[in-house]
Amino acid sequence: MGWCSKVDDKVISSLTNLKKLEELDLSLTNVTSKACSSLSILNLKRIDLSATNITTVGIKELVTPTITFAGITKGVTCKLEELKLRHVSSLDRKALRQLALHTKELQLLDISYCDGINMTNSDVRASLGYLAEKGATILPE
């Protein structure tokens, strides 16, 4: 689906029945943070959201999935192993903190060319360090 300008939040909401989907390329699409709650219930292992309009709020939705059944909402574990966010200018230190707190299996995080992330910020360094300690490869590093 990557590079397709017709892919938007509405298209993503129609994918929620694809429970065995493990990988999704949404780079250079019109997906926004609104789609992240739909994406979170897919239990994806790899997702490319490069050059989209995803924000910190969307990252939180993506990595803190919940399921509601019979009126009870329960948090589930984020299964992401690879997350590409190249050229997502709206990301900041809060997004990295969400990733550090809620991704237990993350092996690759690509934040190349994310202008909103100040790599010298102590909070950013702490979140990236925590992810690296858990075994994640961080790009650029």
VENHUVEN-V774241 format. One record per pair of residues at least 4 apart in sequence whose ideal C-beta (glycine too) atoms are under 7 Angstrom apart, sorted by the first residue. I is the first residue (numbers start at 1). GAP is how many residues later the second one is. D is the distance in Angstrom with one decimal. If there is no record, write none. Layout:
# VENHUVEN-V774241
i | gap | d
I | GAP | D
I | GAP | D
This chain:
# VENHUVEN-V774241
i | gap | d
1 | 6 | 4.9
1 | 23 | 7.0
1 | 24 | 6.0
1 | 25 | 5.8
1 | 28 | 6.3
2 | 23 | 3.7
2 | 24 | 6.3
2 | 25 | 4.3
2 | 26 | 6.1
2 | 27 | 6.8
2 | 46 | 6.4
3 | 24 | 6.7
3 | 25 | 4.7
4 | 25 | 5.9
5 | 24 | 6.8
5 | 25 | 5.9
7 | 4 | 4.9
7 | 19 | 6.5
7 | 22 | 4.0
7 | 23 | 6.4
7 | 24 | 6.4
8 | 22 | 4.3
8 | 23 | 6.4
9 | 4 | 6.5
9 | 22 | 6.2
9 | 23 | 5.7
9 | 25 | 4.6
9 | 26 | 4.2
12 | 19 | 6.0
12 | 23 | 3.9
12 | 26 | 5.0
12 | 27 | 6.3
13 | 22 | 7.0
13 | 25 | 4.8
15 | 6 | 6.9
15 | 23 | 6.9
15 | 27 | 6.7
16 | 22 | 5.4
16 | 25 | 5.9
16 | 26 | 6.8
18 | 24 | 6.6
21 | 21 | 5.6
21 | 23 | 6.6
22 | 22 | 6.2
22 | 23 | 4.6
22 | 24 | 6.6
23 | 21 | 6.8
23 | 22 | 6.5
23 | 23 | 4.3
24 | 20 | 5.7
24 | 23 | 5.1
25 | 23 | 4.5
26 | 5 | 5.0
26 | 21 | 6.9
26 | 22 | 6.3
26 | 23 | 5.5
26 | 26 | 6.2
27 | 21 | 4.7
27 | 22 | 6.9
27 | 23 | 4.0
27 | 24 | 5.7
28 | 23 | 4.7
29 | 23 | 6.1
31 | 4 | 4.8
31 | 18 | 6.9
31 | 21 | 4.9
32 | 21 | 4.5
32 | 22 | 6.9
32 | 26 | 7.0
33 | 21 | 5.5
33 | 22 | 4.7
33 | 24 | 5.0
33 | 25 | 2.8
33 | 28 | 6.7
35 | 4 | 5.8
36 | 4 | 6.1
36 | 18 | 6.9
36 | 22 | 4.0
36 | 25 | 3.7
36 | 26 | 4.3
37 | 24 | 4.7
39 | 5 | 6.7
39 | 8 | 6.8
39 | 23 | 5.7
40 | 21 | 5.9
40 | 22 | 5.2
40 | 25 | 3.6
41 | 24 | 5.7
41 | 26 | 6.9
43 | 36 | 4.9
44 | 36 | 6.5
45 | 34 | 5.9
45 | 35 | 6.6
45 | 36 | 4.7
45 | 37 | 6.9
46 | 35 | 6.2
46 | 36 | 4.1
47 | 33 | 6.8
47 | 36 | 6.0
48 | 36 | 4.2
49 | 5 | 5.0
49 | 35 | 6.7
49 | 36 | 5.6
49 | 39 | 6.6
50 | 34 | 5.1
50 | 35 | 6.3
50 | 36 | 3.9
50 | 37 | 5.6
50 | 38 | 6.8
51 | 35 | 6.7
51 | 36 | 4.3
51 | 37 | 7.0
52 | 36 | 6.3
54 | 4 | 4.3
54 | 5 | 6.6
54 | 34 | 5.5
55 | 35 | 4.6
56 | 4 | 6.6
56 | 35 | 6.4
56 | 36 | 5.7
56 | 38 | 4.7
56 | 39 | 4.1
57 | 4 | 6.6
58 | 4 | 6.1
59 | 4 | 6.3
59 | 36 | 4.3
59 | 39 | 5.2
59 | 40 | 6.6
60 | 4 | 5.8
60 | 38 | 4.7
63 | 15 | 4.6
63 | 17 | 6.8
63 | 35 | 5.6
63 | 36 | 6.1
63 | 39 | 4.0
63 | 40 | 5.6
64 | 11 | 6.6
64 | 38 | 5.3
65 | 11 | 5.0
65 | 13 | 6.2
66 | 7 | 5.2
66 | 8 | 6.5
66 | 9 | 5.4
66 | 10 | 6.8
67 | 7 | 5.5
67 | 9 | 5.7
68 | 4 | 6.8
68 | 5 | 4.6
77 | 27 | 6.6
78 | 24 | 5.3
78 | 25 | 5.4
79 | 26 | 6.1
80 | 23 | 5.4
80 | 25 | 6.7
80 | 26 | 5.7
81 | 24 | 5.3
81 | 25 | 6.4
81 | 26 | 4.8
82 | 25 | 6.1
82 | 26 | 4.4
83 | 23 | 6.6
83 | 26 | 5.4
84 | 26 | 4.3
85 | 6 | 6.2
85 | 25 | 6.3
85 | 26 | 5.3
85 | 29 | 6.2
86 | 24 | 5.5
86 | 26 | 4.7
86 | 27 | 5.5
87 | 26 | 4.7
88 | 26 | 5.5
89 | 25 | 6.6
89 | 26 | 4.5
89 | 27 | 5.5
90 | 26 | 5.7
91 | 4 | 4.4
91 | 20 | 6.9
91 | 23 | 4.9
91 | 25 | 5.1
91 | 26 | 5.7
92 | 24 | 4.8
92 | 25 | 6.4
93 | 4 | 6.4
93 | 24 | 7.0
93 | 28 | 5.6
93 | 30 | 4.4
93 | 31 | 4.8
93 | 34 | 6.9
94 | 4 | 6.7
95 | 4 | 6.6
96 | 4 | 6.3
96 | 21 | 6.9
96 | 28 | 5.8
96 | 31 | 4.0
96 | 32 | 6.5
97 | 4 | 6.2
97 | 26 | 6.8
97 | 30 | 5.1
98 | 4 | 5.9
99 | 4 | 5.3
99 | 7 | 6.9
99 | 10 | 6.6
99 | 28 | 6.9
99 | 32 | 6.5
100 | 27 | 4.1
100 | 30 | 4.5
100 | 31 | 5.4
106 | 25 | 6.3
106 | 30 | 4.7
107 | 28 | 6.4
107 | 29 | 5.8
107 | 30 | 6.6
108 | 28 | 6.6
108 | 29 | 5.1
109 | 22 | 6.2
109 | 27 | 5.6
109 | 29 | 5.2
110 | 29 | 4.3
111 | 6 | 5.9
111 | 28 | 6.9
112 | 27 | 5.5
112 | 28 | 5.1
117 | 7 | 6.0
118 | 6 | 6.1
119 | 5 | 6.1
121 | 4 | 6.7
122 | 4 | 6.2
123 | 4 | 6.4
124 | 4 | 6.2
125 | 4 | 5.9
126 | 4 | 6.4
127 | 4 | 6.5
128 | 4 | 6.2
128 | 10 | 5.3
129 | 4 | 6.3
130 | 4 | 6.7
131 | 5 | 4.2
131 | 7 | 6.2
132 | 4 | 5.9
132 | 6 | 6.0
